[in-house]
């Protein structure tokens, strides 16, 4: 009866055969050898190759200048100024147009909330924008009958 062998098993068998052939040619011995007396003279050889130890050659600590001390603080201040400028550019126009520019509109809205016919388009636009209603909600609010 013939035995069925998968591709993986055949590959393993061929790898094992190749490995056995290599072992026959090279053997199982360690090919790396240390020269005789290498570790006996190792410490002495290393010590002779090192430079002489001068205790008189003490490194001085580098002096830190005033600029080196102030530089990080200056960079941090510049970063905060840049952030403030960016925020003012992005949000400044929006706040200036709605709060300061429409201060008179707020007073006009407060005196009468029911007289929409007498209000200008700018005042109505300000009311709609400040209530954050979409068109459908505004339509429902204006057409409600009490």
DSSP file (Angstrom, degrees, kcal/mol; ACC not computed):
  #  RESIDUE AA STRUCTURE BP1 BP2  ACC     N-H-->O    O-->H-N    N-H-->O    O-->H-N    TCO  KAPPA ALPHA  PHI   PSI    X-CA   Y-CA   Z-CA
    1    1 A X              0   0    0      0, 0.0     2,-0.3     0, 0.0     0, 0.0   0.000 360.0 360.0 360.0 138.1    0.0    0.0    0.0
    2    2 A X        -     0   0    0      1,-0.0     2,-0.4     0, 0.0     0, 0.0  -0.677 360.0-131.6 -90.4 135.6    1.3    3.4   -1.0
    3    3 A X        -     0   0    0     -2,-0.3     2,-0.5     1,-0.0    -1,-0.0  -0.709  16.7-132.1 -89.5 134.7    1.6    6.1    1.7
    4    4 A X        -     0   0    0     -2,-0.4     2,-0.4     0, 0.0    -1,-0.0  -0.746  24.9-171.1 -89.6 127.2    0.1    9.6    0.8
    5    5 A X        -     0   0    0     -2,-0.5     2,-0.0     4,-0.0    -2,-0.0  -0.967  14.2-135.2-122.3 132.9    2.5   12.5    1.6
    6    6 A X     >  -     0   0    0     -2,-0.4     4,-2.2     1,-0.1     5,-0.2  -0.280  28.1-106.0 -80.1 169.8    1.5   16.1    1.5
    7    7 A X  H  > S+     0   0    0      1,-0.2     4,-2.3     2,-0.2     5,-0.2   0.891 120.3  52.7 -63.0 -40.0    3.6   18.9   -0.1
    8    8 A X  H  > S+     0   0    0      1,-0.2     4,-2.2     2,-0.2    -1,-0.2   0.907 109.6  48.0 -63.9 -42.7    4.6   20.2    3.3
    9    9 A X  H  > S+     0   0    0      2,-0.2     4,-2.2     1,-0.2    -1,-0.2   0.897 111.1  51.2 -66.4 -39.5    5.8   16.8    4.5
   10   10 A X  H  X S+     0   0    0     -4,-2.2     4,-2.2     2,-0.2    -2,-0.2   0.893 109.7  50.5 -62.8 -39.1    7.8   16.3    1.3
   11   11 A X  H  X S+     0   0    0     -4,-2.3     4,-2.2     1,-0.2    -2,-0.2   0.904 110.2  49.6 -65.4 -41.6    9.4   19.7    1.7
   12   12 A X  H  X S+     0   0    0     -4,-2.2     4,-2.2     2,-0.2    -2,-0.2   0.892 110.0  51.3 -63.2 -40.1   10.4   18.8    5.3
   13   13 A X  H  X S+     0   0    0     -4,-2.2     4,-2.1     2,-0.2    -2,-0.2   0.916 110.7  47.5 -65.1 -43.5   11.9   15.5    4.2
   14   14 A X  H  X S+     0   0    0     -4,-2.2     4,-2.3     1,-0.2    -1,-0.2   0.883 111.3  51.6 -66.6 -36.7   14.0   17.2    1.5
   15   15 A X  H  X S+     0   0    0     -4,-2.2     4,-2.3     2,-0.2    -1,-0.2   0.902 109.4  50.1 -64.6 -40.1   15.2   19.8    4.0
   16   16 A X  H  X S+     0   0    0     -4,-2.2     4,-2.2     2,-0.2    -2,-0.2   0.894 110.1  50.3 -65.5 -39.6   16.2   17.0    6.4
   17   17 A X  H  X S+     0   0    0     -4,-2.1     4,-1.9     2,-0.2    -2,-0.2   0.918 111.1  48.4 -64.3 -43.5   18.1   15.2    3.7
   18   18 A X  H  X S+     0   0    0     -4,-2.3     4,-2.0     1,-0.2    -2,-0.2   0.902 110.7  51.7 -62.7 -40.7   20.0   18.4    2.8
   19   19 A X  H  X S+     0   0    0     -4,-2.3     4,-2.2     1,-0.2    -1,-0.2   0.895 108.5  50.8 -63.6 -41.0   20.8   19.1    6.4
   20   20 A X  H  X S+     0   0    0     -4,-2.2     4,-2.0     1,-0.2    -1,-0.2   0.878 108.8  51.8 -66.1 -37.3   22.2   15.5    6.8
   21   21 A X  H  X S+     0   0    0     -4,-1.9     4,-2.0     2,-0.2    -1,-0.2   0.898 109.5  49.5 -65.3 -39.9   24.4   16.0    3.8
   22   22 A X  H  X S+     0   0    0     -4,-2.0     4,-2.8     1,-0.2     5,-0.5   0.902 109.9  51.2 -65.7 -40.5   25.8   19.3    5.2
   23   23 A X  H  X S+     0   0    0     -4,-2.2     4,-2.2     1,-0.2    -1,-0.2   0.886 108.8  51.9 -64.1 -38.4   26.5   17.6    8.5
   24   24 A X  H  < S+     0   0    0     -4,-2.0    -1,-0.2     1,-0.2    -2,-0.2   0.902 114.9  42.3 -63.4 -40.6   28.4   14.8    6.7
   25   25 A X  H  < S+     0   0    0     -4,-2.0    -2,-0.2    -5,-0.1    -1,-0.2   0.928 130.9  21.5 -72.2 -45.5   30.5   17.4    4.8
   26   26 A X  H  < S-     0   0    0     -4,-2.8     3,-0.3     1,-0.1    -3,-0.2   0.744  96.0-142.9-100.0 -26.3   31.3   19.8    7.7
   27   27 A X     <  -     0   0    0     -4,-2.2    -1,-0.1    -5,-0.5    -3,-0.1  -0.216  28.5 -84.0  84.9 178.1   30.7   17.7   10.8
   28   28 A X  S    S+     0   0    0     -4,-0.1    -1,-0.2     2,-0.1    -4,-0.1   0.358  85.0 118.0-104.9   4.5   29.2   18.8   14.1
   29   29 A X  S    S-     0   0    0     -3,-0.3     2,-0.6     1,-0.1     3,-0.0  -0.236  76.0 -98.0 -70.4 160.3   32.3   20.3   15.7
   30   30 A X        -     0   0    0      1,-0.1    -1,-0.1     2,-0.1    -2,-0.1  -0.696  28.4-160.7 -79.7 119.7   32.7   24.0   16.6
   31   31 A X        +     0   0    0     -2,-0.6     2,-0.4    -3,-0.0    -1,-0.1   0.625  67.3  85.2 -78.5 -10.9   34.5   25.8   13.8
   32   32 A X        +     0   0    0      2,-0.0     2,-0.4    -3,-0.0    -2,-0.1  -0.781  56.6 179.4 -97.4 131.7   35.5   28.7   16.0
   33   33 A X        -     0   0    0     -2,-0.4     2,-0.4     0, 0.0    -2,-0.0  -0.973  22.6-135.7-132.2 145.8   38.6   28.5   18.2
   34   34 A X        -     0   0    0     -2,-0.4     3,-0.1     1,-0.1     4,-0.0  -0.817  34.6-107.4 -97.1 136.3   40.2   31.0   20.6
   35   35 A X    >   -     0   0    0     -2,-0.4     3,-1.6     1,-0.1     4,-0.3  -0.280  45.9 -90.3 -61.9 150.3   44.0   31.4   20.3
   36   36 A X  T 3  S+     0   0    0      1,-0.3    -1,-0.1     2,-0.1     0, 0.0  -0.379 109.2   9.5 -65.1 134.4   46.0   29.8   23.2
   37   37 A X  T 3> S+     0   0    0     -3,-0.1     4,-1.3    -2,-0.1    -1,-0.3   0.593  87.0 130.2  75.6  12.0   46.6   32.2   26.1
   38   38 A X  T <4 S+     0   0    0     -3,-1.6     4,-0.4     1,-0.2     3,-0.3   0.941  74.1  40.8 -64.8 -47.9   44.2   34.8   24.7
   39   39 A X  T  4 S+     0   0    0     -4,-0.3     4,-0.5     1,-0.2    -1,-0.2   0.697 107.1  63.9 -78.1 -17.3   42.2   35.4   27.9
   40   40 A X  T  4 S+     0   0    0      1,-0.2     4,-0.3     2,-0.1    -1,-0.2   0.895 115.5  29.6 -70.1 -38.8   45.3   35.2   30.2
   41   41 A X  S  X S+     0   0    0     -4,-1.3     4,-2.5    -3,-0.3     5,-0.2   0.362  95.0  99.7 -99.2   3.2   46.8   38.3   28.6
   42   42 A X  H  > S+     0   0    0     -4,-0.4     4,-2.2     1,-0.2     5,-0.2   0.932  83.1  43.9 -59.9 -52.0   43.5   39.9   27.7
   43   43 A X  H  > S+     0   0    0     -4,-0.5     4,-2.3     1,-0.2    -1,-0.2   0.908 115.0  49.4 -62.5 -43.3   43.2   42.4   30.7
   44   44 A X  H  > S+     0   0    0     -4,-0.3     4,-1.7     1,-0.2    -1,-0.2   0.901 111.0  50.2 -64.1 -40.9   46.9   43.4   30.3
   45   45 A X  H  X S+     0   0    0     -4,-2.5     4,-1.3     1,-0.2    -1,-0.2   0.906 111.3  48.1 -64.7 -41.5   46.5   44.1   26.6
   46   46 A X  H  X S+     0   0    0     -4,-2.2     4,-1.1    -5,-0.2     3,-0.4   0.920 109.9  52.1 -65.4 -43.4   43.4   46.2   27.1
   47   47 A X  H  < S+     0   0    0     -4,-2.3    -1,-0.2     1,-0.2     3,-0.2   0.839 108.0  51.9 -64.3 -33.1   45.0   48.3   29.8
   48   48 A X  H  < S+     0   0    0     -4,-1.7    -1,-0.2     1,-0.2    -2,-0.2   0.797 107.9  52.4 -73.3 -27.0   48.1   49.0   27.6
   49   49 A X  H  < S+     0   0    0     -4,-1.3    -1,-0.2    -3,-0.4    -2,-0.2   0.689  92.2  90.5 -82.3 -18.4   45.8   50.2   24.8
   50   50 A X  S  < S-     0   0    0     -4,-1.1     3,-0.1    -3,-0.2     2,-0.0  -0.467  86.7-105.4 -76.0 149.3   43.9   52.7   27.0
   51   51 A X        -     0   0    0      1,-0.1    -1,-0.1    -2,-0.1    -2,-0.1  -0.335  47.5 -85.1 -70.4 158.8   45.2   56.2   27.3
   52   52 A X        -     0   0    0      1,-0.1     2,-0.8    -4,-0.1    -1,-0.1  -0.352  42.3-118.7 -65.2 142.9   46.9   57.2   30.5
   53   53 A X        -     0   0    0     -3,-0.1     2,-0.7    -2,-0.0    -1,-0.1  -0.755  29.6-168.5 -89.2 108.4   44.6   58.4   33.3
   54   54 A X        -     0   0    0     -2,-0.8     3,-0.4     1,-0.1    -3,-0.0  -0.876  12.9-172.5 -99.3 116.0   45.4   62.0   34.2
   55   55 A X  S    S+     0   0    0     -2,-0.7    -1,-0.1     1,-0.2    -2,-0.0   0.676  83.8  65.4 -76.9 -17.1   43.7   63.1   37.4
   56   56 A X  S    S+     0   0    0      1,-0.2     2,-1.7    -3,-0.1    -1,-0.2   0.745  80.8  82.6 -76.9 -22.9   44.9   66.7   36.7
   57   57 A X        +     0   0    0     -3,-0.4     2,-0.5     2,-0.0    -1,-0.2  -0.597  61.4 167.9 -85.6  82.4   42.8   67.0   33.5
   58   58 A X        -     0   0    0     -2,-1.7     2,-0.3     1,-0.0    -3,-0.0  -0.838  34.4-124.8 -98.1 129.4   39.4   67.9   35.1
   59   59 A X        -     0   0    0     -2,-0.5     2,-0.3     1,-0.1    -2,-0.0  -0.542  21.9-131.8 -74.8 134.2   36.8   69.2   32.8
   60   60 A X        -     0   0    0     -2,-0.3     2,-0.3     1,-0.1    -1,-0.1  -0.604  23.8-109.9 -83.4 145.7   35.4   72.6   33.7
   61   61 A X        -     0   0    0     -2,-0.3     2,-0.1     1,-0.1    -1,-0.1  -0.553  39.5-108.3 -73.0 137.2   31.6   73.0   33.7
   62   62 A X        -     0   0    0     -2,-0.3     2,-0.3     1,-0.1    -1,-0.1  -0.396  32.1-118.7 -67.2 142.0   30.5   75.2   30.8
   63   63 A X        -     0   0    0     -2,-0.1     2,-0.6    -3,-0.0    -1,-0.1  -0.634  20.3-134.5 -82.5 138.7   29.3   78.6   31.8
   64   64 A X        -     0   0    0     -2,-0.3     2,-0.1     3,-0.0    -1,-0.0  -0.830  21.1-143.9 -96.4 122.6   25.7   79.4   31.1
   65   65 A X     >  -     0   0    0     -2,-0.6     4,-1.3     1,-0.1     5,-0.1  -0.291  24.2-108.3 -81.4 168.4   25.3   82.8   29.5
   66   66 A X  H  > S+     0   0    0      1,-0.2     4,-2.2     2,-0.2     5,-0.2   0.882 119.5  55.1 -63.1 -38.7   22.4   85.2   30.1
   67   67 A X  H  > S+     0   0    0      1,-0.2     4,-2.4     2,-0.2    -1,-0.2   0.890 104.5  53.3 -63.3 -39.2   21.0   84.5   26.6
   68   68 A X  H  > S+     0   0    0      1,-0.2     4,-0.5     2,-0.2    -1,-0.2   0.814 112.0  46.1 -66.6 -28.9   21.0   80.8   27.2
   69   69 A X  H  < S+     0   0    0     -4,-1.3     4,-0.5    -3,-0.2    -2,-0.2   0.863 117.9  40.8 -78.6 -36.5   18.9   81.3   30.4
   70   70 A X  H  X S+     0   0    0     -4,-2.2     4,-2.5     1,-0.2     3,-0.3   0.770  96.3  80.1 -83.6 -26.5   16.4   83.8   28.8
   71   71 A X  H  X S+     0   0    0     -4,-2.4     4,-2.5     1,-0.2     5,-0.2   0.873  92.0  47.7 -53.9 -48.0   16.0   82.0   25.4
   72   72 A X  H  X S+     0   0    0     -4,-0.5     4,-2.2     1,-0.2    -1,-0.2   0.898 113.7  48.8 -62.9 -37.4   13.5   79.3   26.6
   73   73 A X  H  > S+     0   0    0     -4,-0.5     4,-2.4    -3,-0.3    -1,-0.2   0.901 111.3  49.8 -66.8 -39.6   11.4   82.0   28.3
   74   74 A X  H  X S+     0   0    0     -4,-2.5     4,-2.4     2,-0.2    -2,-0.2   0.916 110.9  49.3 -64.8 -42.7   11.5   84.2   25.2
   75   75 A X  H  X S+     0   0    0     -4,-2.5     4,-2.0    -5,-0.2    -2,-0.2   0.904 111.3  49.6 -62.8 -41.0   10.4   81.2   23.0
   76   76 A X  H  X S+     0   0    0     -4,-2.2     4,-2.2     2,-0.2    -2,-0.2   0.909 110.8  49.6 -65.8 -41.3    7.5   80.4   25.4
   77   77 A X  H  X S+     0   0    0     -4,-2.4     4,-2.3     1,-0.2    -2,-0.2   0.910 110.2  50.9 -63.6 -41.3    6.4   84.0   25.4
   78   78 A X  H  X S+     0   0    0     -4,-2.4     4,-2.3     1,-0.2    -1,-0.2   0.874 108.2  53.2 -63.2 -36.9    6.5   84.1   21.6
   79   79 A X  H  X S+     0   0    0     -4,-2.0     4,-2.2     2,-0.2    -2,-0.2   0.930 110.2  46.5 -64.0 -44.8    4.4   80.9   21.5
   80   80 A X  H  X S+     0   0    0     -4,-2.2     4,-2.4     2,-0.2    -2,-0.2   0.888 111.5  51.2 -66.4 -38.1    1.7   82.4   23.7
   81   81 A X  H  X S+     0   0    0     -4,-2.3     4,-2.5     1,-0.2    -1,-0.2   0.918 110.2  50.4 -63.4 -42.1    1.6   85.6   21.7
   82   82 A X  H  X S+     0   0    0     -4,-2.3     4,-2.3     1,-0.2    -2,-0.2   0.900 110.3  49.2 -62.1 -40.5    1.2   83.6   18.5
   83   83 A X  H  X S+     0   0    0     -4,-2.2     4,-2.4     2,-0.2    -2,-0.2   0.915 111.2  49.4 -65.4 -41.7   -1.6   81.6   20.0
   84   84 A X  H  X S+     0   0    0     -4,-2.4     4,-2.5     1,-0.2    -2,-0.2   0.913 111.0  49.7 -63.7 -42.4   -3.4   84.8   21.2
   85   85 A X  H  X S+     0   0    0     -4,-2.5     4,-2.4     2,-0.2    -1,-0.2   0.918 110.9  49.9 -62.9 -42.7   -3.0   86.3   17.7
   86   86 A X  H  X S+     0   0    0     -4,-2.3     4,-2.4     1,-0.2     5,-0.2   0.917 111.9  47.6 -62.5 -42.9   -4.4   83.2   16.1
   87   87 A X  H  X>S+     0   0    0     -4,-2.4     4,-3.0     1,-0.2     5,-0.5   0.909 112.5  49.1 -65.5 -41.0   -7.4   83.1   18.4
   88   88 A X  H  X5S+     0   0    0     -4,-2.5     4,-1.9     3,-0.2     5,-0.3   0.884 111.7  49.3 -66.9 -37.0   -8.1   86.8   17.9
   89   89 A X  H  X5S+     0   0    0     -4,-2.4     4,-0.6    -5,-0.2    -2,-0.2   0.933 118.3  38.7 -66.4 -45.1   -7.9   86.4   14.1
   90   90 A X  H  <5S+     0   0    0     -4,-2.4     4,-0.4    -5,-0.2    -2,-0.2   0.943 133.7  21.8 -72.4 -47.5  -10.2   83.4   14.0
   91   91 A X  H  X5S+     0   0    0     -4,-3.0     4,-2.4    -5,-0.2     5,-0.2   0.662 106.4  79.0 -97.0 -17.6  -12.7   84.6   16.7
   92   92 A X  H  X<S+     0   0    0     -4,-1.9     4,-2.4    -5,-0.5     5,-0.2   0.890  93.5  47.7 -62.0 -43.6  -12.2   88.3   16.7
   93   93 A X  H  X S+     0   0    0     -4,-0.6     4,-1.9    -5,-0.3    -1,-0.2   0.886 112.4  50.3 -67.3 -37.4  -14.2   89.1   13.6
   94   94 A X  H  > S+     0   0    0     -4,-0.4     4,-1.8     2,-0.2     5,-0.3   0.942 114.0  43.2 -65.9 -47.2  -17.1   87.0   14.7
   95   95 A X  H  X>S+     0   0    0     -4,-2.4     4,-2.2     1,-0.2     5,-1.0   0.884 112.8  52.8 -67.7 -37.9  -17.2   88.6   18.2
   96   96 A X  I  <>S+     0   0    0     -4,-2.4     5,-2.1    -5,-0.2    -1,-0.2   0.896 111.7  45.9 -65.2 -38.8  -16.8   92.1   16.8
   97   97 A X  I  <5S+     0   0    0     -4,-1.9    -1,-0.2    -5,-0.2    -2,-0.2   0.848 122.0  33.5 -73.6 -33.8  -19.6   91.8   14.4
   98   98 A X  I  <5S+     0   0    0     -4,-1.8     4,-0.3    -5,-0.2    -2,-0.2   0.900 126.5  27.7 -93.9 -42.5  -22.1   90.2   16.8
   99   99 A X  I  <5S+     0   0    0     -4,-2.2    -3,-0.2    -5,-0.3     7,-0.1   0.947 130.1  27.2 -90.6 -50.7  -21.5   91.7   20.2
  100  100 A X  I > <S+     0   0    0     -5,-1.0     3,-1.2     1,-0.2     4,-0.2   0.932 123.7  47.0 -79.4 -45.5  -20.1   95.2   19.7
  101  101 A X  T 3 <S+     0   0    0     -5,-2.1     3,-0.3     1,-0.3    -1,-0.2   0.783 117.4  42.9 -68.3 -27.3  -21.5   96.0   16.3
  102  102 A X  T 3> S+     0   0    0     -4,-0.3     4,-1.6     1,-0.2    -1,-0.3   0.046  74.2 113.8-109.0  25.8  -25.0   94.9   17.2
  103  103 A X  H <> S+     0   0    0     -3,-1.2     4,-1.3     1,-0.2    -1,-0.2   0.884  80.8  50.7 -64.3 -36.3  -25.3   96.4   20.7
  104  104 A X  H  > S+     0   0    0     -3,-0.3     4,-1.7    -4,-0.2    -1,-0.2   0.845 105.8  56.5 -67.9 -32.6  -28.0   98.8   19.5
  105  105 A X  H  > S+     0   0    0      1,-0.2     4,-2.1     2,-0.2    -1,-0.2   0.859 101.5  56.3 -66.7 -35.1  -29.9   95.9   17.9
  106  106 A X  H  X S+     0   0    0     -4,-1.6     4,-2.0     1,-0.2    -1,-0.2   0.912 107.1  48.8 -63.8 -42.0  -30.0   94.1   21.3
  107  107 A X  H  X S+     0   0    0     -4,-1.3     4,-1.3     1,-0.2    -1,-0.2   0.889 110.8  51.1 -64.7 -37.7  -31.7   97.2   22.9
  108  108 A X  H  X S+     0   0    0     -4,-1.7     4,-0.7     1,-0.2    -1,-0.2   0.858 109.9  49.8 -67.6 -34.4  -34.2   97.3   20.0
  109  109 A X  H  < S+     0   0    0     -4,-2.1     3,-0.4     1,-0.2    -1,-0.2   0.872 106.4  56.6 -71.4 -36.3  -35.0   93.6   20.4
  110  110 A X  H  < S+     0   0    0     -4,-2.0     3,-0.2     1,-0.2    -1,-0.2   0.836  98.8  58.6 -67.9 -33.1  -35.6   94.0   24.2
  111  111 A X  H  < S+     0   0    0     -4,-1.3     2,-0.3     1,-0.3    -1,-0.2   0.816 122.9   8.9 -71.7 -26.9  -38.3   96.7   24.0
  112  112 A X     <  +     0   0    0     -4,-0.7    -1,-0.3    -3,-0.4    -2,-0.0  -0.814  51.4 172.5-157.0 112.8  -40.6   94.6   21.9
  113  113 A X  S    S+     0   0    0     -2,-0.3     3,-0.1    -3,-0.2    -1,-0.1   0.548  83.8  54.6 -93.7  -8.7  -40.4   91.0   21.0
  114  114 A X  S    S+     0   0    0      1,-0.2     2,-1.5     2,-0.0     3,-0.3   0.649  85.3  80.8-100.3 -16.0  -43.8   90.8   19.3
  115  115 A X        +     0   0    0      1,-0.2     3,-0.5     2,-0.1     4,-0.5  -0.557  45.3 152.9 -92.8  72.5  -43.6   93.6   16.8
  116  116 A X    >   +     0   0    0     -2,-1.5     3,-0.6     1,-0.2    -1,-0.2   0.779  67.4  63.9 -71.4 -25.8  -41.6   91.8   14.0
  117  117 A X  T 3  S+     0   0    0     -3,-0.3    -1,-0.2     1,-0.2    -2,-0.1   0.822 101.9  49.4 -68.4 -29.2  -43.1   94.0   11.4
  118  118 A X  T 3  S+     0   0    0     -3,-0.5    -1,-0.2     2,-0.1     2,-0.2   0.595  93.7  93.8 -86.5 -11.0  -41.4   97.1   12.8
  119  119 A X  S <  S-     0   0    0     -3,-0.6     2,-0.1    -4,-0.5   -10,-0.0  -0.529  75.6-120.1 -84.2 149.0  -38.0   95.5   13.0
  120  120 A X     >  -     0   0    0     -2,-0.2     4,-2.1     1,-0.1     5,-0.2  -0.326  27.5-106.9 -78.9 167.9  -35.4   95.8   10.3
  121  121 A X  H  > S+     0   0    0      1,-0.2     4,-2.6     2,-0.2     5,-0.2   0.857 119.8  56.7 -63.7 -35.3  -33.9   92.9    8.5
  122  122 A X  H  > S+     0   0    0      2,-0.2     4,-2.3     1,-0.2    -1,-0.2   0.912 107.2  48.0 -63.4 -42.2  -30.7   93.3   10.4
  123  123 A X  H  > S+     0   0    0      2,-0.2     4,-2.2     1,-0.2    -2,-0.2   0.906 113.2  47.6 -66.0 -41.3  -32.4   93.0   13.7
  124  124 A X  H  X S+     0   0    0     -4,-2.1     4,-2.6     2,-0.2    -2,-0.2   0.896 110.9  51.7 -66.0 -39.5  -34.3   89.9   12.6
  125  125 A X  H  X S+     0   0    0     -4,-2.6     4,-2.6     1,-0.2    -2,-0.2   0.914 109.3  50.3 -62.7 -42.1  -31.2   88.3   11.2
  126  126 A X  H  X S+     0   0    0     -4,-2.3     4,-2.3     2,-0.2    -2,-0.2   0.908 111.0  49.1 -62.0 -42.1  -29.4   89.0   14.6
  127  127 A X  H  X S+     0   0    0     -4,-2.2     4,-1.6     2,-0.2    -2,-0.2   0.935 112.4  47.6 -63.0 -45.9  -32.3   87.3   16.5
  128  128 A X  H  X>S+     0   0    0     -4,-2.6     5,-1.1     1,-0.2     4,-0.8   0.913 114.1  46.8 -63.1 -43.4  -32.3   84.3   14.2
  129  129 A X  H  <5S+     0   0    0     -4,-2.6     3,-0.3     1,-0.2    -1,-0.2   0.869 112.5  49.3 -68.0 -35.9  -28.5   83.9   14.4
  130  130 A X  H  <5S+     0   0    0     -4,-2.3    -1,-0.2     1,-0.2    -2,-0.2   0.752 109.0  51.6 -78.2 -21.8  -28.5   84.3   18.2
  131  131 A X  H  <5S-     0   0    0     -4,-1.6    -1,-0.2    -5,-0.2    -2,-0.2   0.631  98.6-138.2 -85.7 -13.6  -31.3   81.7   18.8
  132  132 A X  T  <5 +     0   0    0     -4,-0.8     2,-0.3    -3,-0.3    -3,-0.1   0.886  47.5 152.5  57.8  42.5  -29.5   79.1   16.7
  133  133 A X      < -     0   0    0     -5,-1.1    -1,-0.2     4,-0.0     2,-0.1  -0.765  39.3-135.4 -98.0 147.1  -32.8   78.0   15.0
  134  134 A X     >  -     0   0    0     -2,-0.3     4,-2.2     1,-0.1     5,-0.2  -0.416  37.6 -91.6 -89.3 178.6  -32.9   76.5   11.6
  135  135 A X  H  > S+     0   0    0      1,-0.2     4,-2.4     2,-0.2     5,-0.2   0.872 124.3  51.0 -61.8 -39.5  -35.5   77.6    9.0
  136  136 A X  H  > S+     0   0    0      2,-0.2     4,-2.4     1,-0.2    -1,-0.2   0.925 110.9  47.7 -66.3 -44.6  -38.0   75.0   10.0
  137  137 A X  H  > S+     0   0    0      1,-0.2     4,-2.3     2,-0.2    -1,-0.2   0.902 113.0  49.3 -62.3 -40.8  -37.9   75.8   13.7
  138  138 A X  H  X S+     0   0    0     -4,-2.2     4,-2.5     2,-0.2    -2,-0.2   0.910 110.0  50.9 -64.7 -42.2  -38.2   79.5   13.0
  139  139 A X  H  X S+     0   0    0     -4,-2.4     4,-1.8     1,-0.2    -2,-0.2   0.920 111.3  48.1 -61.6 -44.4  -41.2   78.9   10.7
  140  140 A X  H  X S+     0   0    0     -4,-2.4     4,-0.6     1,-0.2    -1,-0.2   0.907 112.0  49.8 -62.5 -41.2  -42.9   76.8   13.4
  141  141 A X  H >< S+     0   0    0     -4,-2.3     3,-0.5     1,-0.2    -2,-0.2   0.900 112.9  45.8 -65.4 -40.8  -42.3   79.5   16.0
  142  142 A X  H 3< S+     0   0    0     -4,-2.5    -1,-0.2     1,-0.2    -2,-0.2   0.788 114.4  47.4 -74.8 -26.5  -43.6   82.3   13.9
  143  143 A X  H 3< S+     0   0    0     -4,-1.8    -1,-0.2    -5,-0.2    -2,-0.2   0.431  80.9 119.5 -96.6   1.9  -46.7   80.5   12.8
  144  144 A X    <<  -     0   0    0     -4,-0.6     2,-0.6    -3,-0.5    -3,-0.0  -0.443  53.0-148.7 -67.5 137.9  -47.8   79.2   16.2
  145  145 A X              0   0    0     -2,-0.1    -2,-0.1     1,-0.1    -1,-0.0  -0.938 360.0 360.0-111.3 124.2  -51.2   80.4   17.2
  146  146 A X              0   0    0     -2,-0.6    -1,-0.1     0, 0.0    -2,-0.0   0.461 360.0 360.0 -84.9 360.0  -51.8   81.0   21.0
